[in-house]
Amino acid sequence: MIIFETERLIVRQYEVHDRENFFLLNGSDDVMRYIRPAKSRKESDEFFTETLAAYIQTPSLGRWAVDEKSTGNFVGSFAIIPIPEKTELIQLGYALLKNHWGKGFATELTRAGLKHVFQNMKLAEIYGLTQKANLNSQKVLLKAGFRNAGETVTDEKTVCWFLYLKENWSLPD
């Protein structure tokens, strides 16, 4: 099931055949560096099963596969999910395989994700969270129109919060 598309990318629900790509992403120390600890094969498989089950439990939210339109290749993941410990707040996020970094996919996904959130999900606001050291993701969020909303410290890591209000959103030209 396709969630949304951009000029170059398709965002869709993960399917059973995506298990290996899911592990390549979630098992990579480089990709997960600022997100969470990389997962072992067993942990990734369990997380994959939970991800698929969540489509039924919370159909409008989720972690989704991202494929490049021109090649059909798996690029990474895009998510619109509750913030842990503040589940009334919703965040968007992405993780891309390392060979797809620097191609503008993160900004493209974030902008299209905002359109999806504000047109289809009818949310009034959306958050983006990054570790303080993750300057590249902070640049992506700011470029997409998010505003800095402060910092928190969790597990000895400083997390930067970014907020985008629907009232500040309009369709790009």
C-alpha positions as CSV (number, residue, x, y, z in Angstrom):
1,M,0.0,0.0,0.0
2,I,1.4,3.3,-1.1
3,I,1.3,6.1,1.6
4,F,2.6,8.9,-0.6
5,E,4.9,9.7,-3.4
6,T,7.4,12.4,-4.3
7,E,9.0,13.2,-7.6
8,R,11.7,10.5,-7.0
9,L,10.4,8.3,-4.2
10,I,7.6,6.0,-3.2
11,V,6.7,5.7,0.5
12,R,4.8,2.5,1.1
13,Q,4.0,0.0,3.8
14,Y,6.6,-2.6,4.5
15,E,5.8,-6.1,3.2
16,V,7.0,-9.5,4.3
17,H,9.7,-9.5,1.5
18,D,11.3,-6.4,2.9
19,R,12.7,-8.1,6.0
20,E,16.3,-8.1,4.7
21,N,16.2,-4.4,3.7
22,F,14.7,-3.6,7.1
23,F,17.7,-5.3,8.7
24,L,20.2,-3.6,6.4
25,L,18.8,-0.3,7.7
26,N,18.2,-1.1,11.4
27,G,21.3,-3.2,11.8
28,S,23.7,-0.5,10.5
29,D,25.7,1.4,13.1
30,D,26.2,4.3,10.6
31,V,22.5,4.7,9.8
32,M,21.4,4.3,13.4
33,R,24.2,6.4,14.9
34,Y,21.8,9.3,15.9
35,I,18.6,7.3,16.1
36,R,19.0,4.3,18.4
37,P,21.4,1.5,18.9
38,A,21.8,-0.8,15.8
39,K,19.7,-4.0,16.1
40,S,20.9,-7.6,15.8
41,R,19.2,-9.8,13.2
42,K,16.9,-11.2,15.9
43,E,16.0,-7.7,17.3
44,S,15.5,-6.4,13.8
45,D,13.2,-9.3,12.9
46,E,11.1,-8.7,16.1
47,F,11.0,-5.0,15.3
48,F,9.9,-5.8,11.7
49,T,7.1,-8.0,13.0
50,E,6.0,-5.2,15.4
51,T,6.1,-2.7,12.5
52,L,3.8,-4.8,10.3
53,A,1.4,-5.4,13.2
54,A,1.2,-1.7,13.9
55,Y,-0.4,-1.1,10.5
56,I,-3.5,-2.7,11.8
57,Q,-3.4,-1.2,15.3
58,T,-2.7,2.4,14.1
59,P,-3.4,2.6,10.4
60,S,-2.7,6.3,9.9
61,L,0.7,6.1,11.6
62,G,3.7,3.9,11.0
63,R,7.2,3.2,9.7
64,W,7.2,2.8,6.0
65,A,9.6,1.6,3.3
66,V,11.0,4.2,0.8
67,D,11.9,3.1,-2.7
68,E,13.5,5.0,-5.5
69,K,11.0,5.3,-8.4
70,S,13.6,5.1,-11.2
71,T,15.2,1.9,-10.0
72,G,12.8,0.3,-7.6
73,N,15.7,0.1,-5.1
74,F,15.1,0.3,-1.4
75,V,16.4,3.7,-0.1
76,G,15.4,3.7,3.6
77,S,12.5,4.3,5.9
78,F,10.1,7.1,6.7
79,A,8.0,7.3,9.8
80,I,5.1,9.2,11.3
81,I,4.9,7.9,14.9
82,P,4.2,8.9,18.5
83,I,7.1,10.3,20.5
84,P,8.1,7.7,23.1
85,E,7.0,8.8,26.6
86,K,4.9,11.6,25.1
87,T,2.6,9.5,22.9
88,E,0.1,12.3,22.5
89,L,2.7,14.1,20.3
90,I,3.5,12.9,16.8
91,Q,6.9,13.0,15.1
92,L,8.1,12.4,11.6
93,G,11.5,10.9,10.9
94,Y,13.6,9.1,8.3
95,A,16.5,6.8,8.0
96,L,18.4,6.3,4.7
97,L,20.9,3.6,3.7
98,K,24.3,5.2,3.6
99,N,24.7,5.0,-0.2
100,H,21.6,7.3,-0.5
101,W,22.9,10.1,1.7
102,G,23.6,13.4,0.1
103,K,21.0,13.0,-2.7
104,G,18.4,15.4,-1.2
105,F,16.1,12.4,-0.3
106,A,15.8,13.5,3.3
107,T,14.5,17.0,2.5
108,E,12.2,15.6,-0.3
109,L,10.7,13.1,2.1
110,T,10.3,15.6,4.9
111,R,8.5,18.1,2.7
112,A,6.2,15.4,1.3
113,G,5.6,14.1,4.8
114,L,4.5,17.5,5.9
115,K,2.0,17.6,3.0
116,H,0.7,14.1,4.0
117,V,0.4,15.1,7.6
118,F,-1.5,18.3,7.1
119,Q,-3.7,17.3,4.1
120,N,-4.5,13.7,4.9
121,M,-4.0,13.2,8.6
122,K,-5.4,16.6,9.6
123,L,-2.8,17.0,12.4
124,A,-2.4,20.6,13.8
125,E,1.3,20.0,14.5
126,I,4.2,17.7,13.9
127,Y,7.6,17.3,15.6
128,G,11.0,16.3,14.4
129,L,13.6,15.1,16.9
130,T,17.4,14.9,16.5
131,Q,20.3,14.3,18.7
132,K,22.2,17.6,19.1
133,A,25.2,16.2,17.3
134,N,23.1,15.3,14.2
135,L,23.6,18.7,12.4
136,N,22.7,17.3,9.0
137,S,19.2,16.3,10.1
138,Q,18.7,19.6,11.9
139,K,19.5,21.3,8.6
140,V,16.9,19.2,6.8
141,L,14.2,20.0,9.3
142,L,15.0,23.8,9.2
143,K,15.1,23.7,5.4
144,A,11.7,22.1,5.4
145,G,10.3,24.8,7.6
146,F,10.5,23.4,11.1
147,R,11.3,25.8,14.0
148,N,13.5,25.0,17.0
149,A,11.4,24.1,20.0
150,G,14.0,23.5,22.6
151,E,16.1,20.6,24.0
152,T,15.8,17.8,26.4
153,V,18.4,15.4,27.9
154,T,17.6,11.7,27.9
155,D,20.0,8.9,28.6
156,E,22.8,11.4,28.7
157,K,22.1,12.6,25.2
158,T,20.8,16.0,24.3
159,V,17.8,15.8,21.9
160,C,16.8,18.9,19.9
161,W,13.1,19.3,19.3
162,F,11.7,20.9,16.2
163,L,8.0,21.8,15.6
164,Y,6.0,22.6,12.5
165,L,2.5,24.0,13.0
166,K,-0.2,23.5,10.4
167,E,-1.0,27.2,10.5
168,N,2.5,27.9,9.0
169,W,2.1,25.3,6.2
170,S,1.1,26.0,2.7
171,L,1.4,24.0,-0.6
172,P,4.7,24.7,-2.2
173,D,4.5,26.5,-5.6
